[in-house]
Amino acid sequence: MLRRILGEDVILNHKLEEELWGVEADRGQLEQVIMSLCFNVVTPCLRVVRST
């Protein structure tokens, strides 16, 4: 689903620290947060490209 939001020209890269602690979270809510963050990053970039 992130691929559809980001598009094929955007590379999704993540790096996790080795000593992270565990958390309990709702998977659906966590996915929504990640998708919102990605959408908020990509949307302004698309506006700049389209307006030039």
DSSP file (Angstrom, degrees, kcal/mol; ACC not computed):
  #  RESIDUE AA STRUCTURE BP1 BP2  ACC     N-H-->O    O-->H-N    N-H-->O    O-->H-N    TCO  KAPPA ALPHA  PHI   PSI    X-CA   Y-CA   Z-CA
    1    1 A M     >        0   0    0      0, 0.0     4,-1.5     0, 0.0     3,-0.4   0.000 360.0 360.0 360.0 -36.5    0.0    0.0    0.0
    2    2 A L  H  >  +     0   0    0      1,-0.2     4,-3.2     2,-0.2     5,-0.3   0.857 360.0  61.2 -62.6 -33.7    2.9    2.4    0.7
    3    3 A R  H  > S+     0   0    0      1,-0.2     4,-2.3     2,-0.2    -1,-0.2   0.878 103.3  50.0 -61.6 -37.5    4.2    1.8   -2.8
    4    4 A R  H  4 S+     0   0    0     -3,-0.4    -1,-0.2     2,-0.2    -2,-0.2   0.881 115.0  43.7 -68.3 -37.3    0.9    3.2   -4.2
    5    5 A I  H  < S+     0   0    0     -4,-1.5    -2,-0.2     1,-0.2    -1,-0.2   0.921 120.5  39.6 -72.0 -44.4    1.1    6.3   -2.0
    6    6 A L  H  < S-     0   0    0     -4,-3.2     3,-0.2    -5,-0.1    -2,-0.2   0.817 102.6-138.1 -77.6 -31.6    4.8    6.9   -2.6
    7    7 A G    ><  -     0   0    0     -4,-2.3     3,-0.7    -5,-0.3    -1,-0.1  -0.166  31.1 -76.5  88.5 169.0    4.9    6.1   -6.3
    8    8 A E  T 3  S+     0   0    0      1,-0.2    -1,-0.2    -4,-0.1    -4,-0.1   0.622 123.8  62.9 -82.6 -12.3    7.6    4.2   -8.1
    9    9 A D  T 3  S+     0   0    0     -3,-0.2     2,-0.5     2,-0.0    -1,-0.2   0.538  88.0  83.6 -88.2  -6.4   10.2    7.0   -8.1
   10   10 A V    <   -     0   0    0     -3,-0.7     2,-0.6    -7,-0.1    -4,-0.1  -0.836  68.7-146.6-102.9 132.6   10.5    7.1   -4.3
   11   11 A I        -     0   0    0     -2,-0.5     2,-0.7    -5,-0.0    -3,-0.0  -0.862   7.6-149.6 -98.8 124.9   12.8    4.8   -2.4
   12   12 A L        +     0   0    0     -2,-0.6     2,-0.4     2,-0.0    -9,-0.0  -0.849  25.5 170.5 -95.6 117.6   11.5    3.7    1.0
   13   13 A N        -     0   0    0     -2,-0.7     2,-0.3     2,-0.0    -2,-0.0  -0.984   8.3-179.8-130.8 137.7   14.5    3.0    3.3
   14   14 A H        -     0   0    0     -2,-0.4     2,-0.4     2,-0.0    -2,-0.0  -0.986  11.7-164.5-138.1 150.2   14.5    2.4    7.0
   15   15 A K        -     0   0    0     -2,-0.3     2,-0.4     2,-0.0    -2,-0.0  -0.973  11.0-158.7-135.5 118.9   17.2    1.7    9.6
   16   16 A L        -     0   0    0     -2,-0.4     2,-0.1     1,-0.0    -2,-0.0  -0.792  22.0-117.4 -99.6 138.9   16.4    0.4   13.0
   17   17 A E    >   -     0   0    0     -2,-0.4     3,-0.7     1,-0.1    -1,-0.0  -0.406  21.1-127.7 -68.1 150.1   18.7    0.7   16.0
   18   18 A E  T 3  S+     0   0    0      1,-0.2     2,-0.2    -2,-0.1    -1,-0.1   0.826 101.9  50.2 -70.7 -32.4   19.9   -2.6   17.4
   19   19 A E  T 3  S+     0   0    0      2,-0.0    -1,-0.2     0, 0.0     2,-0.2  -0.244  74.7 146.2-106.8  46.2   18.9   -1.9   21.0
   20   20 A L    <   -     0   0    0     -3,-0.7     2,-0.2    -2,-0.2    -4,-0.0  -0.535  44.1-126.6 -78.2 148.0   15.3   -0.8   20.6
   21   21 A W        -     0   0    0     -2,-0.2     2,-0.1     1,-0.1    -1,-0.1  -0.612  27.6-102.4 -92.4 156.5   12.8   -1.7   23.3
   22   22 A G        -     0   0    0     -2,-0.2     2,-0.3     2,-0.0    -1,-0.1  -0.440  36.7-170.0 -77.1 150.2    9.6   -3.5   22.6
   23   23 A V        -     0   0    0     -2,-0.1     2,-0.6     2,-0.0    -1,-0.0  -0.957  21.7-129.6-135.2 155.5    6.2   -1.7   22.5
   24   24 A E        +     0   0    0     -2,-0.3     2,-0.3     2,-0.0    -2,-0.0  -0.940  43.0 153.7-104.9 124.0    2.6   -2.8   22.3
   25   25 A A        -     0   0    0     -2,-0.6     2,-0.5     4,-0.0     3,-0.1  -0.987  49.9-101.6-148.2 153.4    0.7   -1.0   19.6
   26   26 A D     >  -     0   0    0     -2,-0.3     4,-2.4     1,-0.2     5,-0.2  -0.661  29.5-142.8 -75.7 125.0   -2.3   -1.6   17.4
   27   27 A R  H  > S+     0   0    0     -2,-0.5     4,-2.5     1,-0.2     5,-0.2   0.892  98.2  51.5 -58.7 -42.6   -1.0   -2.7   14.0
   28   28 A G  H  > S+     0   0    0      1,-0.2     4,-2.0     2,-0.2    -1,-0.2   0.900 111.1  47.0 -63.2 -41.7   -3.7   -0.8   12.1
   29   29 A Q  H  > S+     0   0    0      2,-0.2     4,-2.2     1,-0.2    -1,-0.2   0.899 112.1  50.5 -67.2 -39.7   -3.0    2.5   13.9
   30   30 A L  H  X S+     0   0    0     -4,-2.4     4,-2.2     1,-0.2    -2,-0.2   0.910 110.2  49.6 -64.7 -41.9    0.7    2.1   13.4
   31   31 A E  H  X S+     0   0    0     -4,-2.5     4,-2.6    -5,-0.2    -1,-0.2   0.897 109.9  52.1 -62.5 -39.7    0.3    1.5    9.7
   32   32 A Q  H  X S+     0   0    0     -4,-2.0     4,-2.4     2,-0.2    -2,-0.2   0.899 109.0  49.9 -64.3 -40.5   -2.0    4.6    9.5
   33   33 A V  H  X S+     0   0    0     -4,-2.2     4,-2.4     2,-0.2    -2,-0.2   0.927 112.1  47.3 -63.2 -45.3    0.7    6.7   11.2
   34   34 A I  H  X S+     0   0    0     -4,-2.2     4,-2.4     1,-0.2    -2,-0.2   0.914 113.1  48.6 -64.0 -42.9    3.4    5.5    8.8
   35   35 A M  H  X S+     0   0    0     -4,-2.6     4,-2.7     2,-0.2    -1,-0.2   0.902 111.2  50.4 -64.7 -39.9    1.2    6.1    5.7
   36   36 A S  H  X S+     0   0    0     -4,-2.4     4,-2.5     2,-0.2    -2,-0.2   0.919 110.6  49.2 -63.7 -43.2    0.3    9.6    6.9
   37   37 A L  H  X S+     0   0    0     -4,-2.4     4,-1.4     2,-0.2    -2,-0.2   0.932 113.3  46.5 -61.1 -45.9    3.9   10.5    7.5
   38   38 A C  H  X S+     0   0    0     -4,-2.4     4,-2.4     1,-0.2     3,-0.3   0.914 112.8  49.5 -63.3 -43.2    4.9    9.2    4.0
   39   39 A F  H  X S+     0   0    0     -4,-2.7     4,-2.5     1,-0.2    -1,-0.2   0.906 109.2  52.4 -62.7 -41.4    1.9   11.0    2.4
   40   40 A N  H  < S+     0   0    0     -4,-2.5    -1,-0.2     1,-0.2    -2,-0.2   0.771 112.9  45.3 -67.3 -25.8    2.8   14.3    4.2
   41   41 A V  H  X S+     0   0    0     -4,-1.4     4,-0.8    -3,-0.3    -2,-0.2   0.887 117.1  42.4 -81.3 -42.2    6.4   14.0    2.9
   42   42 A V  H  X S+     0   0    0     -4,-2.4     4,-2.1     1,-0.2     3,-0.2   0.874 102.2  66.5 -76.2 -38.7    5.6   13.1   -0.7
   43   43 A T  H  X S+     0   0    0     -4,-2.5     4,-1.8     1,-0.2    -1,-0.2   0.900 101.7  45.8 -56.3 -49.9    2.7   15.5   -1.3
   44   44 A P  H  > S+     0   0    0      0, 0.0     4,-1.7     0, 0.0    -1,-0.2   0.874 111.1  54.9 -62.7 -33.8    4.7   18.8   -1.1
   45   45 A C  H  X S+     0   0    0     -4,-0.8     4,-2.0     1,-0.2    -2,-0.2   0.901 106.9  50.1 -63.9 -40.3    7.4   17.3   -3.4
   46   46 A L  H  X S+     0   0    0     -4,-2.1     4,-2.6     1,-0.2    -1,-0.2   0.877 107.3  54.6 -66.7 -36.9    4.8   16.4   -6.0
   47   47 A R  H  X S+     0   0    0     -4,-1.8     4,-1.6    -5,-0.2    -1,-0.2   0.890 108.3  48.8 -63.5 -38.6    3.5   20.0   -5.9
   48   48 A V  H  X S+     0   0    0     -4,-1.7     4,-0.6     2,-0.2    -2,-0.2   0.919 112.9  47.1 -67.0 -43.8    6.9   21.4   -6.6
   49   49 A V  H >< S+     0   0    0     -4,-2.0     3,-0.8     1,-0.2    -2,-0.2   0.910 113.9  47.4 -65.2 -42.5    7.6   19.0   -9.5
   50   50 A R  H 3< S+     0   0    0     -4,-2.6    -1,-0.2     1,-0.2    -2,-0.2   0.803 108.5  54.8 -70.9 -28.5    4.2   19.7  -11.1
   51   51 A S  H 3<        0   0    0     -4,-1.6    -1,-0.2     1,-0.2    -2,-0.2   0.552 360.0 360.0 -85.8  -5.4    4.4   23.5  -10.7
   52   52 A T    <<        0   0    0     -3,-0.8    -1,-0.2    -4,-0.6    -2,-0.2   0.446 360.0 360.0 -99.5 360.0    7.7   23.8  -12.6
